[in-house]
Structures are given as structure tokens and as C-alpha cells.
Amino acid sequence: MNNARSQLEGANIQSITGPYVYRTVFGEPTAQPIIVQRQYQLSRANLQAAIAMLPDAKAAFSASTGMTVVVPVFAPELDRLIINYYMNSMSDLGKELDDNAMSSAFQNVVSKAASIGNLVTGRVLAAV
């Protein structure tokens, strides 16, 4: 107990973060181990327009690619929309990028999305 108290009093572990709560607005999560995550910043006034584009974004990928989209309910940055694409392997990720992410169908969605929000971050996560 004394060790924990001394750590609290002398360190920066006093700041509290989370828990953050997000609401799913499109799709269902899958158990696929590779996730491409893209985070957009947009006004809440544009949220419905962004959600309306999601079926077109999903349709641009193969049926084996899962997709979910979440928005924050309780989080530091409430002006976000986070899109997760789920794949089975890094090889599938490469194929999806080559065949579908660069397709005119998906690039049309990306262009429309750029008119209502800004892509802030993108990353790939892999379950280990």
C-alpha cells in the first residue's frame, strides 16, 4: 500500500483517461485478425451524409472484407468517425489495396468524403 501511495504522490499516474465509449453506426465487428483503421474528423452536421456513403464504401471491397464504423459518445475528440476494415491476412490486405482501394468506385467515395470531413489518421492493426 505504501509503495502504491508513493507512486501516486510522486508520478504522473494521477491523470485519468478513459474509459471511452463508441457507438457502432454501420456494420458488425468480425474476428478477422487484420484491421485497417481510418479516422476522419468531421462536423456532427455532416455525420448523416458520411453514414449515407458507407454502403458504397463497403460495396467497393470483396465480400470477405468486414467493415464497421463507430463514432465517439464519450471521448476527448467527439468530432470523429472511425472506419475499420477487417481482413484475414496481410496478403488479403495487399490484394484489397491493389484491387479495390484503388478502384474508381472506392476513390469516388473517398473524394465525396473529403468534401465533408478530413482524414486524420490511418493505420493497420494485427492481432498477435
C-alpha positions in Angstrom: 0.0 0.0 0.0 2.8 2.5 0.9 4.5 1.7 -2.5 1.3 2.5 -4.4 0.7 5.7 -2.5 4.3 6.9 -3.1 3.9 6.2 -6.8 0.6 8.2 -6.8 2.2 11.1 -5.0 5.4 11.3 -6.9 4.5 10.4 -10.5 2.2 11.5 -13.4 0.0 8.4 -13.0 -2.6 10.6 -11.4 -4.2 11.6 -14.7 -7.2 9.6 -15.6 -8.0 8.6 -19.1 -11.0 6.6 -20.4 -13.0 4.6 -20.5 -14.1 5.9 -23.9 -17.4 4.8 -25.3 -18.1 4.5 -29.1 -21.4 3.7 -30.9 -21.4 1.5 -33.9 -23.2 3.2 -36.8 -22.5 0.7 -39.6 -21.6 -3.0 -39.9 -20.6 -5.6 -37.4 -17.1 -6.4 -36.0 -15.5 -9.7 -37.1 -12.8 -11.9 -35.7 -10.6 -11.3 -38.7 -7.1 -10.5 -37.4 -6.0 -7.6 -39.7 -7.7 -4.3 -39.3 -7.2 -1.2 -41.4 -8.4 1.8 -39.3 -9.1 5.2 -40.8 -10.1 8.1 -38.6 -12.0 11.1 -40.0 -12.6 14.4 -38.4 -16.0 15.9 -39.3 -18.7 18.2 -38.1 -21.7 16.5 -36.5 -23.7 18.4 -39.1 -22.0 16.2 -41.7 -22.4 12.9 -39.8 -25.6 11.7 -41.6 -24.1 12.4 -45.0 -21.0 10.4 -44.1 -23.1 7.5 -42.8 -25.1 7.5 -46.1 -21.8 6.9 -48.0 -20.8 3.8 -46.0 -22.7 1.2 -48.1 -20.9 2.4 -51.2 -17.6 2.2 -49.4 -18.4 -1.4 -48.3 -19.5 -2.4 -51.8 -16.2 -1.4 -53.2 -14.5 -4.2 -51.3 -14.7 -8.0 -51.6 -17.4 -9.8 -49.6 -14.7 -11.3 -47.3 -13.7 -7.9 -46.1 -15.6 -6.9 -42.9 -16.4 -3.3 -42.1 -17.5 -1.4 -39.0 -17.9 2.3 -38.4 -18.0 3.9 -35.0 -18.5 7.4 -33.6 -17.5 8.5 -30.1 -20.1 9.1 -27.4 -17.7 9.7 -24.5 -14.2 10.5 -25.7 -11.8 13.5 -25.9 -12.4 14.0 -29.6 -16.2 13.9 -30.3 -15.8 15.1 -33.9 -14.5 11.7 -35.2 -15.8 8.9 -37.4 -13.7 5.7 -37.3 -13.9 3.2 -40.1 -12.5 -0.3 -39.6 -11.9 -2.7 -42.4 -11.3 -6.4 -41.4 -9.2 -8.9 -43.4 -7.9 -12.4 -42.9 -4.2 -11.8 -43.6 -1.6 -9.3 -44.7 -1.8 -10.9 -48.1 -5.5 -10.2 -48.3 -4.8 -6.6 -47.2 -2.3 -6.2 -50.1 -4.8 -7.7 -52.6 -7.6 -5.4 -51.3 -5.4 -2.4 -51.6 -4.4 -3.2 -55.1 -7.7 -4.4 -56.4 -10.3 -2.5 -54.5 -9.0 0.5 -52.6 -7.6 2.0 -55.8 -10.8 1.3 -57.8 -12.7 4.2 -59.2 -15.7 3.1 -57.1 -13.8 3.5 -53.8 -12.0 6.6 -55.0 -15.3 8.2 -55.7 -16.4 7.6 -52.1 -13.0 8.9 -50.8 -13.5 12.1 -52.9 -17.0 12.6 -51.6 -15.8 12.0 -48.0 -13.1 14.7 -48.5 -15.8 17.2 -49.1 -17.4 16.6 -45.7 -14.5 15.7 -43.5 -10.8 15.2 -43.2 -8.8 12.0 -43.0 -6.8 12.4 -39.8 -5.1 9.1 -39.3 -4.8 5.7 -40.9 -3.1 2.6 -39.5 -3.0 -1.2 -39.7 -3.5 -3.3 -36.7 -2.7 -7.0 -36.5 -3.8 -9.5 -33.8 -0.8 -11.3 -32.4 
